[in-house]
C-alpha cells in the first residue's frame, strides 16, 4: 500500500511539473517512481510526454510503443479490465498529443479506438481519467475533422467549461472541437477563456493554447485577426523558447514567418502582463466596468473577470483605482 502511495505521489509531481514546464522536477519525479516500478504506465506516459515536449522524438516514440504494448498485454487478461482501460487512456492521450502538439506521425485511428474503448467499457476509468480521455478524443476529432465525434465530446465537456480539471484546460479542447464543428467565433471565445484561466503553474499549457488560439484566428480571418495571431505567436515563441519546447517553438516560428513582416514585434510588459491583460488594464484605467470591457473586446464578462483577477495578482493590488494608477505610472494607460 505504501509503495502504491509513493508511486501516485511521484506521478502527481511529474504531472504538475509537466504543466509548469519544469523539466528537471519532472525528470526527478519520473526517475524516482520508475525506480520503484519500471512498468508504471502513468510514469511511462509522462516520460514520453517529457521527450515529446523537448523534441526527443525517438524517446517519445519508444515510450508510446511501451504504452501500446502494455495496453495489448493487459487486454489479453480477463482480470485486468481496469489496467486495460488505464492503458487505453494513456495511449489515447499520448498519441493525440504526439500528433497535435508535435506533428509526430502516429498509427491512424489508434488513439480514437483506444479512447472510445475505454469510455465504452463495462469497467470505465475513474471520472478524472474520463475527462482526460475526452480531451484526447477532442484533439483527435479536431485532427480528423470528425464532425460527429466533435459533437459528442463537446456536449460531454460542456459542464466543465471555464475550468482546469485535473490539469486539463477544458476550454482549450472546447476550442478545438468548436473549430471542427465550423463555429470559429465560439472557438476563439473558448481559447480566450482558456488563456485567462492559466496561471504561472501552467506555462506549458499556456504556450500550446496560444498556438491553438493563433491558428483559430488565422482560420477565421476577420480584420485584426492576423495581428492578434501574430501577438499570440510571439507569446508562444517566448514561452516555448524559454522552456526548450523545440517542436512547438519551430512550428510557431514557421507559422509566424508565414504571416510576413508587416506586424510589429509585440512589446514585453512589466510584471509579466500579457497583451490581452494590458488591453483590459487600459480599459480599467478609463473607468470601464467588466461588462463594458467585455463588450469592447468581444469576450464574455466571466473571461474579463478572470483577466482582472490575474492583473491584480501580478501587479499586487486589489482595487481598480490602484490598478489604474499603476497603469499610468508604467505608461500603460493608453
C-alpha positions as CSV (number, residue, x, y, z in Angstrom):
1,X,0.0,0.0,0.0
2,X,2.8,2.4,0.9
3,X,4.5,1.5,-2.4
4,X,1.4,2.5,-4.3
5,X,1.1,5.8,-2.5
6,X,4.7,6.7,-3.3
7,X,4.1,5.8,-7.0
8,X,0.9,8.0,-7.0
9,X,2.8,10.9,-5.4
10,X,5.6,10.8,-8.0
11,X,3.1,10.6,-10.8
12,X,1.3,13.7,-9.4
13,X,4.6,15.5,-9.1
14,X,5.5,14.6,-12.7
15,X,2.1,15.9,-13.9
16,X,2.4,19.2,-12.0
17,X,5.9,19.7,-13.3
18,X,4.9,18.9,-16.9
19,X,2.2,21.6,-16.9
20,X,4.6,24.1,-15.4
21,X,7.4,23.2,-17.9
22,X,9.7,22.3,-15.0
23,X,11.6,19.6,-16.8
24,X,14.2,18.9,-14.1
25,X,11.4,18.3,-11.5
26,X,9.6,16.2,-14.0
27,X,12.6,14.0,-14.7
28,X,13.3,13.6,-11.0
29,X,9.8,12.5,-10.2
30,X,9.7,10.1,-13.1
31,X,13.0,8.6,-12.2
32,X,12.0,8.2,-8.5
33,X,8.8,6.4,-9.5
34,X,10.2,4.2,-12.2
35,X,12.9,3.1,-9.7
36,X,10.1,1.6,-7.6
37,X,8.0,0.2,-10.5
38,X,9.6,0.3,-14.0
39,X,6.3,-0.7,-15.6
40,X,4.1,2.0,-14.1
41,X,2.1,3.3,-17.1
42,X,1.4,6.8,-15.7
43,X,5.1,7.4,-15.4
44,X,5.9,5.8,-18.7
45,X,3.3,8.2,-20.2
46,X,4.9,11.2,-18.6
47,X,8.3,10.2,-19.7
48,X,7.1,10.0,-23.2
49,X,5.5,13.5,-22.9
50,X,8.7,14.9,-21.5
51,X,10.6,13.6,-24.6
52,X,7.9,14.9,-26.8
53,X,7.8,18.4,-25.3
54,X,11.6,18.8,-25.7
55,X,11.8,17.3,-29.2
56,X,13.4,13.9,-28.4
57,X,11.0,12.3,-30.8
58,X,12.8,8.9,-30.7
59,X,12.4,8.8,-26.9
60,X,8.7,9.8,-27.3
61,X,8.1,7.0,-29.9
62,X,9.7,4.4,-27.6
63,X,7.5,5.5,-24.6
64,X,4.4,5.4,-26.7
65,X,5.3,2.0,-28.1
66,X,5.7,0.7,-24.5
67,X,2.2,2.1,-23.6
68,X,0.7,0.3,-26.6
69,X,2.4,-2.9,-25.7
70,X,1.1,-2.6,-22.1
71,X,-2.4,-2.0,-23.4
72,X,-2.3,-5.0,-25.6
73,X,-0.9,-7.2,-22.9
74,X,-3.5,-6.1,-20.3
75,X,-6.3,-6.6,-22.8
76,X,-5.3,-10.3,-23.1
77,X,-6.0,-10.9,-19.4
78,X,-9.6,-11.2,-18.3
79,X,-8.9,-10.0,-14.8
80,X,-7.1,-6.8,-15.9
81,X,-10.1,-4.7,-17.1
82,X,-9.2,-1.6,-15.0
83,X,-5.5,-1.8,-16.0
84,X,-6.6,-2.2,-19.7
85,X,-8.6,1.0,-19.5
86,X,-5.9,2.9,-17.8
87,X,-3.5,1.9,-20.6
88,X,-6.1,2.8,-23.2
89,X,-6.4,6.3,-21.7
90,X,-2.6,6.8,-21.7
91,X,-2.4,5.6,-25.3
92,X,-5.2,7.9,-26.5
93,X,-3.7,10.9,-24.7
94,X,-0.1,10.2,-25.8
95,X,-1.0,9.6,-29.5
96,X,-3.2,12.6,-29.8
97,X,-0.6,14.9,-28.1
98,X,2.1,13.5,-30.4
99,X,0.1,14.3,-33.5
100,X,-1.3,17.6,-32.4
101,X,1.4,19.2,-30.2
102,X,4.5,18.0,-32.1
103,X,3.3,16.9,-35.5
104,X,4.6,13.4,-34.9
105,X,3.0,10.7,-37.3
106,X,1.1,8.0,-35.4
107,X,-0.9,4.9,-36.3
108,X,-4.1,6.1,-37.9
109,X,-7.2,5.6,-35.8
110,X,-5.4,4.0,-32.8
111,X,-5.9,7.0,-30.5
112,X,-9.6,7.1,-31.3
113,X,-10.1,3.3,-30.9
114,X,-8.2,3.3,-27.6
115,X,-10.1,6.2,-26.1
116,X,-13.6,5.1,-27.2
117,X,-12.9,1.5,-25.9
118,X,-12.0,3.0,-22.5
119,X,-15.2,5.1,-22.4
120,X,-17.5,2.2,-23.6
121,X,-16.0,-0.4,-21.3
122,X,-18.3,-2.1,-18.7
123,X,-15.5,-1.1,-16.2
124,X,-14.9,2.5,-17.2
125,X,-11.9,4.5,-15.9
126,X,-12.3,6.9,-12.9
127,X,-14.0,10.2,-13.5
128,X,-10.7,12.1,-13.8
129,X,-9.4,9.8,-16.4
130,X,-12.7,10.0,-18.3
131,X,-12.1,13.8,-18.7
132,X,-8.5,13.1,-19.8
133,X,-9.9,10.6,-22.4
134,X,-12.4,13.2,-23.6
135,X,-9.6,15.7,-24.1
136,X,-7.6,13.2,-26.1
137,X,-10.6,12.3,-28.2
138,X,-11.4,16.0,-28.7
139,X,-7.9,16.5,-30.0
140,X,-8.3,13.6,-32.4
141,X,-11.7,14.8,-33.6
142,X,-10.1,18.1,-34.5
143,X,-7.2,16.4,-36.3
144,X,-9.6,14.1,-38.2
145,X,-12.1,16.9,-38.9
146,X,-14.7,14.4,-37.4
147,X,-17.9,16.4,-37.0
148,X,-19.8,13.5,-35.3
149,X,-17.2,12.8,-32.7
150,X,-16.7,16.6,-32.1
151,X,-20.4,17.0,-31.3
152,X,-20.4,14.1,-28.8
153,X,-17.3,15.3,-26.9
154,X,-18.3,18.9,-26.9
155,X,-21.6,18.0,-25.2
156,X,-19.7,15.9,-22.7
157,X,-17.2,18.6,-21.8
158,X,-19.7,21.4,-21.6
159,X,-20.4,21.0,-17.9
160,X,-16.7,21.5,-17.2
161,X,-16.3,24.7,-19.3
162,X,-14.4,27.5,-17.7
163,X,-12.3,25.2,-15.5
164,X,-8.9,23.4,-15.3
165,X,-10.0,19.9,-14.3
166,X,-7.2,17.6,-13.2
167,X,-4.7,19.6,-15.3
168,X,-7.0,19.6,-18.3
169,X,-7.7,23.1,-19.6
170,X,-11.2,22.3,-20.7
171,X,-11.8,25.4,-22.8
172,X,-8.7,24.7,-24.9
173,X,-10.3,21.4,-26.0
174,X,-13.7,23.0,-26.4
175,X,-11.9,25.5,-28.8
176,X,-10.6,22.6,-30.9
177,X,-14.0,21.0,-31.0
178,X,-15.8,24.2,-32.0
179,X,-13.3,24.6,-34.8
180,X,-14.0,21.1,-36.0
181,X,-17.7,22.0,-36.0
182,X,-17.2,25.1,-38.1
183,X,-18.0,27.6,-35.3
184,X,-14.9,29.9,-35.3
185,X,-16.3,32.7,-33.2
186,X,-17.2,30.4,-30.4
187,X,-13.8,28.6,-30.7
188,X,-12.0,31.9,-30.3
189,X,-14.0,32.8,-27.3
190,X,-13.1,29.3,-25.8
191,X,-9.4,29.8,-26.4
192,X,-9.6,33.3,-24.9
193,X,-11.3,31.8,-21.8
194,X,-8.6,29.1,-21.7
195,X,-5.8,31.6,-21.7
196,X,-7.5,33.6,-19.0
197,X,-7.6,30.6,-16.7
198,X,-3.9,29.7,-17.0
199,X,-1.8,30.8,-14.1
200,X,2.0,30.7,-13.8
201,X,1.8,27.0,-12.9
202,X,0.6,26.1,-16.4
203,X,3.3,27.6,-18.7
204,X,3.5,24.6,-21.0
205,X,-0.3,24.7,-21.5
206,X,-0.1,28.4,-22.0
207,X,2.3,28.1,-24.9
208,X,0.2,25.3,-26.5
209,X,-3.1,27.2,-26.1
210,X,-1.6,30.4,-27.5
211,X,-0.6,28.5,-30.6
212,X,-4.0,26.9,-31.0
213,X,-5.7,30.3,-30.5
214,X,-3.4,31.9,-33.1
215,X,-4.3,29.2,-35.7
216,X,-8.0,29.7,-35.0
217,X,-7.7,33.4,-35.6
218,X,-5.9,32.9,-38.8
219,X,-8.6,30.4,-39.9
220,X,-11.3,32.9,-39.2
221,X,-9.5,35.8,-40.9
222,X,-11.5,38.8,-39.7
223,X,-10.0,42.3,-39.7
224,X,-7.4,42.4,-36.9
225,X,-7.2,38.6,-36.5
226,X,-3.8,38.4,-38.3
227,X,-2.3,41.0,-36.0
228,X,-3.7,39.3,-32.8
229,X,-2.5,35.9,-34.1
230,X,1.0,37.4,-34.5
231,X,1.0,38.7,-31.0
232,X,-0.1,35.2,-29.7
233,X,2.6,33.5,-31.7
234,X,5.3,35.9,-30.3
235,X,4.0,35.0,-26.9
236,X,4.1,31.3,-27.7
237,X,7.6,31.6,-29.1
238,X,8.8,33.4,-26.0
239,X,7.4,30.7,-23.6
240,X,8.3,27.7,-25.8
241,X,11.8,29.1,-26.3
242,X,12.3,29.6,-22.6
243,X,11.1,26.2,-21.8
244,X,13.0,24.5,-24.6
245,X,9.9,23.1,-26.3
246,X,11.6,22.6,-29.6
247,X,8.8,21.2,-31.7
248,X,6.3,23.8,-30.7
249,X,8.9,26.6,-31.0
250,X,9.7,25.6,-34.6
251,X,6.1,25.3,-35.6
252,X,5.2,28.7,-34.0
253,X,8.1,30.4,-35.7
254,X,7.2,28.9,-39.1
255,X,3.6,30.0,-38.8
256,X,4.5,33.5,-37.7
257,X,7.1,33.7,-40.6
258,X,4.3,32.8,-43.0
259,X,2.4,36.0,-41.9
260,X,5.2,38.2,-43.3
261,X,6.9,41.1,-41.6
262,X,4.1,43.5,-41.7
263,X,3.3,43.1,-38.0
264,X,5.3,44.9,-35.3
265,X,7.0,42.9,-32.7
266,X,5.0,42.6,-29.6
267,X,6.2,44.6,-26.5
268,X,7.1,42.9,-23.3
269,X,5.2,44.3,-20.3
270,X,6.0,44.8,-16.6
271,X,5.2,42.0,-14.1
272,X,4.7,39.5,-16.9
273,X,1.4,41.0,-18.1
274,X,0.2,39.5,-21.4
275,X,-1.0,41.6,-24.4
276,X,-4.7,40.9,-23.5
277,X,-4.2,41.7,-19.9
278,X,-2.7,45.1,-20.9
279,X,-5.7,45.7,-23.1
280,X,-8.0,45.0,-20.1
281,X,-5.9,47.2,-17.8
282,X,-6.1,50.1,-20.2
283,X,-9.8,49.9,-20.2
284,X,-9.9,49.7,-16.4
285,X,-7.9,52.9,-16.4
286,X,-10.6,54.6,-18.5
287,X,-13.1,53.7,-15.8
288,X,-14.9,50.9,-17.7
289,X,-16.8,48.2,-15.9
290,X,-16.2,44.5,-16.6
291,X,-19.4,44.4,-18.7
292,X,-18.2,47.4,-20.8
293,X,-14.7,45.8,-21.2
294,X,-16.4,42.6,-22.3
295,X,-18.4,44.5,-25.0
296,X,-15.3,46.4,-26.2
297,X,-13.1,43.3,-26.5
298,X,-16.0,41.0,-27.7
299,X,-15.3,38.4,-24.9
300,X,-17.5,37.2,-22.0
301,X,-17.8,39.1,-18.7
302,X,-16.5,35.9,-17.0
303,X,-13.4,35.9,-19.0
304,X,-12.9,39.6,-18.2
305,X,-13.2,38.9,-14.5
306,X,-10.5,36.2,-14.7
307,X,-8.2,38.7,-16.6
308,X,-8.8,41.3,-13.9
309,X,-8.0,38.8,-11.2
310,X,-4.8,37.9,-12.9
311,X,-3.9,41.5,-13.4
312,X,-4.5,42.3,-9.7
313,X,-2.3,39.4,-8.6
314,X,0.5,40.3,-10.9
315,X,0.7,44.0,-10.1
316,X,-0.1,43.5,-6.4
317,X,-3.3,45.4,-5.9
318,X,-6.9,44.7,-5.1
319,X,-8.7,47.8,-6.3
320,X,-9.4,49.2,-9.8
321,X,-8.4,52.7,-8.9
322,X,-5.0,51.4,-7.7
323,X,-4.7,49.4,-10.9
324,X,-5.5,52.5,-13.0
325,X,-2.8,54.5,-11.1
326,X,-0.3,51.6,-11.7
327,X,-1.1,51.7,-15.4
328,X,-0.4,55.5,-15.5
329,X,2.9,55.1,-13.7
330,X,4.1,52.4,-16.1
331,X,3.0,54.1,-19.2
332,X,0.2,51.6,-20.0
333,X,-2.8,53.9,-19.6
334,X,-3.3,54.1,-23.4
